Amino acid sequence: MIELTKTASGYDVLVGDSYEFNLPSDDEIKRNAIEECILCEGEDSEAVRILRSADVSLEVAAGKDDFEKLIGVVVATDAANAKILNSDWAVYSGVMSALGMACSSIESDRVAVRA
């Protein structure tokens, strides 16, 4: 069982009854992802542009079976950017890689794009 509680400085994560850790805030994840993406893709890349315009947040998401819950990253963006992310592997890969580096506790396959 995972519980995700948003705080002023980020997120508190409770796993089971005892294991607890913290994750960065939405703004910090986004800022770090943009910095990582600039390093890898360049300042003017499509991936950087999309990250700058998107909202990034964390949520508890279903895992590989009915009993597993995982922390996922949600990238909320407009329909045009969502279409690019869903159709252009290079841009999608750049954004996902940057988010993975920005929040290394999150597995990259747990990223959802929402328009």
Disulfide bonds with the S-S distance in Angstrom:
none
